C-alpha cells in the first residue's frame, strides 16, 4: 500500500517536508514564435526549469507524452536535473504552441497542436506507481488534461493543480478541485469575472490557493492566512515576453513552499523569478 493511501482529499503535505519527489505531469513541447524562433517549453518543462533553478537539490520527476520528434525536450530536462524515465515516446508529433508577441511583451496563444498529448487519456502502470509514491503531484489543467487531474487525485498523493483556462473547465470541476487538491494555482486579471468565485472557494475550503494577477501581483489564501504581494519589477524595466511567467511562478513557489518557506516568502521568490523570465524571450531566467 502507498504511504499516501490514507491521505484525506485536499490534505496538504507539511511545508518543509521533502518526503517523495515533486512529480510534474503535464505537457512538454515546442513553442513556435511568429518571428521564427522555436524554443523548448510546455507547462511541465517550464515548471521543472523554475523548480530546479530555485532548488537544484530537489527531486523532480517529469511525466509527459512526447512524439518521435521529442528527443531535444528529453535531453533538456535531463540536463536540468529532472528525472525523465516517465517521459513516454509515442508515434506522432510532440505538442506545439504557436505564440505571437505584442509590443508590450504580452503573448497570445492560439492554435495549440496537442499532437500525442491529445491521445493519452490514462497513466501507464509505471506512472501510476510513481504517482502513488510522489510527495506532491502537479498537473496543469486544460481540455486535454482534465482526466489526468482525476487520476492524480485517485493516486492518493497530495495534488497541486494549475487551472490554465477556466473557460475549458466544466461546471462543477472547481468545487471538486478545491475539495480534493491541496494547492491550486490560477492566473487571472483583477477584472476577471470569476475572480470573486475563486476567492470565495478559497476562503471556504482547506486548500491553499495562489492567484497570480499579472502586473498587479499575486493573492494567496492558506489555512486562514491571506497574503497579497505586488509584482516584482522586471530587470531592465522592459517586459519582453510573458510566456511561461505563470509556470515559473508555480515552479518556484512549489519548491520554496515545500522546503519550508512561509507563504509570503514563497510568493515573493516566485514573483521575482517570474519577473526575470518576463525580461527575456522564452522561459529561461
KOLLUMTI-697897 format. One line per 10 residues: number of its first residue (from 1); their letters; for each residue y, z, x of C-alpha. Coordinates in steps of 0.1 Angstrom, whole numbers. Example, Ala and Ser with C-alpha at 12.3 -4.5 7.8 and 13.67 -1.06 7.14 Angstrom:
<recs>
1> AS> -45,78,123 | -11,71,137
</recs>
This chain:
<recs>
1> XXXXXXXXXX> 0,0,0 | 35,-8,12 | 57,21,23 | 82,7,-3 | 57,7,-32 | 72,38,-48 | 108,27,-43 | 129,31,-75 | 145,-1,-86 | 181,-1,-74
11> XXXXXXXXXX> 174,26,-48 | 193,22,-16 | 179,27,19 | 198,56,36 | 227,43,57 | 217,49,93 | 180,42,87 | 166,14,108 | 131,15,93 | 119,-20,88
21> XXXXXXXXXX> 137,-52,97 | 166,-69,78 | 149,-99,61 | 172,-128,52 | 155,-150,26 | 178,-179,18 | 190,-214,27 | 192,-227,62 | 207,-261,65 | 232,-286,78
31> XXXXXXXXXX> 270,-286,69 | 283,-321,68 | 321,-322,71 | 341,-350,56 | 356,-355,91 | 322,-365,105 | 311,-333,122 | 277,-318,112 | 272,-281,120 | 243,-258,116
41> XXXXXXXXXX> 247,-235,86 | 234,-222,53 | 238,-187,40 | 208,-172,57 | 217,-186,91 | 253,-176,88 | 244,-141,78 | 219,-138,107 | 245,-151,131 | 270,-125,120
51> XXXXXXXXXX> 245,-96,119 | 233,-103,154 | 268,-108,167 | 276,-73,154 | 243,-57,165 | 222,-78,189 | 196,-50,189 | 190,-52,152 | 156,-66,139 | 165,-96,118
61> XXXXXXXXXX> 139,-119,102 | 149,-152,85 | 127,-169,59 | 136,-203,46 | 121,-237,39 | 130,-264,64 | 124,-301,62 | 109,-322,90 | 144,-325,105 | 149,-288,107
71> XXXXXXXXXX> 140,-281,143 | 176,-276,155 | 180,-248,130 | 148,-231,140 | 159,-233,177 | 194,-219,169 | 180,-189,150 | 156,-182,178 | 185,-185,203 | 205,-160,183
81> XXXXXXXXXX> 176,-135,185 | 162,-137,150 | 125,-136,143 | 116,-171,130 | 79,-171,121 | 88,-171,84 | 106,-205,86 | 83,-229,69 | 84,-267,76 | 77,-289,45
91> XXXXXXXXXX> 76,-327,41 | 111,-339,33 | 147,-331,42 | 164,-298,51 | 192,-288,28 | 226,-303,34 | 260,-293,22 | 289,-317,22 | 322,-299,30 | 358,-310,26
101> XXXXXXXXXX> 387,-290,41 | 422,-288,27 | 452,-285,50 | 452,-247,45 | 416,-244,57 | 401,-238,22 | 368,-256,18 | 355,-274,-12 | 317,-276,-16 | 302,-303,-37
111> XXXXXXXXXX> 271,-325,-39 | 247,-299,-25 | 214,-316,-14 | 188,-289,-18 | 160,-310,-2 | 129,-290,3 | 146,-258,-8 | 145,-271,-44 | 107,-274,-42 | 99,-239,-30
121> XXXXXXXXXX> 96,-215,-60 | 74,-187,-48 | 69,-169,-15 | 39,-177,7 | 14,-150,14 | 30,-144,48 | 64,-140,32 | 51,-116,5 | 37,-94,32 | 69,-94,52
131> XXXXXXXXXX> 89,-87,20 | 69,-56,13 | 75,-43,49 | 112,-51,51 | 138,-23,55 | 162,-44,34 | 158,-79,19 | 189,-101,15 | 189,-131,-9 | 218,-154,-17
141> XXXXXXXXXX> 216,-162,-54 | 223,-196,-68 | 205,-220,-91 | 176,-227,-67 | 170,-191,-56 | 171,-172,-88 | 133,-168,-87 | 135,-156,-51 | 156,-126,-62 | 129,-116,-88
151> XXXXXXXXXX> 102,-120,-61 | 122,-98,-38 | 125,-71,-65 | 88,-72,-72 | 80,-66,-35 | 92,-30,-38 | 116,-33,-8 | 153,-25,-12 | 171,-57,-21 | 207,-69,-15
161> XXXXXXXXXX> 218,-99,-35 | 248,-122,-28 | 260,-137,-60 | 271,-171,-48 | 280,-187,-81 | 285,-167,-112 | 286,-199,-133 | 250,-206,-123 | 237,-172,-131 | 221,-169,-166
171> XXXXXXXXXX> 233,-144,-192 | 215,-110,-187 | 209,-115,-150 | 239,-95,-138 | 229,-62,-155 | 193,-66,-143 | 206,-72,-108 | 228,-42,-109 | 198,-21,-120 | 172,-35,-96
181> XXXXXXXXXX> 192,-41,-64 | 206,-15,-40 | 235,-37,-29 | 254,-67,-44 | 280,-90,-29 | 303,-113,-48 | 332,-134,-37 | 359,-138,-63 | 396,-141,-67 | 418,-114,-82
191> XXXXXXXXXX> 423,-136,-112 | 386,-145,-118 | 378,-139,-155 | 346,-119,-146 | 361,-95,-121 | 366,-68,-147 | 330,-72,-158 | 318,-67,-122 | 339,-36,-118 | 325,-21,-150
201> XXXXXXXXXX> 289,-29,-139 | 296,-13,-105 | 311,19,-119 | 283,23,-145 | 253,19,-121 | 238,32,-88 | 240,0,-67 | 266,-5,-40 | 290,-33,-49 | 311,-53,-24
211> XXXXXXXXXX> 335,-78,-39 | 354,-100,-14 | 388,-113,-27 | 398,-138,0 | 433,-133,13 | 436,-103,-10 | 409,-83,9 | 379,-66,-5 | 368,-39,-30 | 338,-17,-29
221> XXXXXXXXXX> 320,9,-50 | 292,31,-38 | 280,64,-51 | 312,71,-69 | 333,62,-39 | 358,34,-44 | 374,16,-15 | 399,-13,-12 | 410,-29,20 | 434,-57,29
231> XXXXXXXXXX> 422,-88,45 | 422,-87,83 | 447,-111,99 | 433,-144,112 | 436,-146,150 | 464,-170,158 | 477,-168,123 | 462,-200,110 | 432,-205,87 | 412,-234,100
241> XXXXXXXXXX> 380,-233,79 | 369,-207,53 | 333,-220,54 | 309,-191,59 | 335,-163,58 | 317,-146,29 | 284,-149,48 | 299,-135,79 | 314,-106,59 | 280,-99,44
251> XXXXXXXXXX> 260,-100,77 | 284,-78,95 | 286,-53,66 | 248,-51,63 | 241,-41,99 | 271,-18,102 | 262,-1,69 | 226,3,78 | 235,16,112 | 254,45,96
261> XXXXXXXXXX> 290,33,94 | 309,47,64 | 318,24,36 | 354,18,47 | 345,13,84 | 318,-12,75 | 342,-31,52 | 369,-33,79 | 344,-45,106 | 332,-72,81
271> XXXXXXXXXX> 367,-83,73 | 376,-86,110 | 345,-107,116 | 353,-130,87 | 389,-134,99 | 377,-145,133 | 354,-172,116 | 383,-184,94 | 403,-192,126 | 377,-218,138
281> XXXXX> 357,-247,125 | 323,-236,113 | 308,-202,113 | 308,-193,150 | 330,-164,159
</recs>
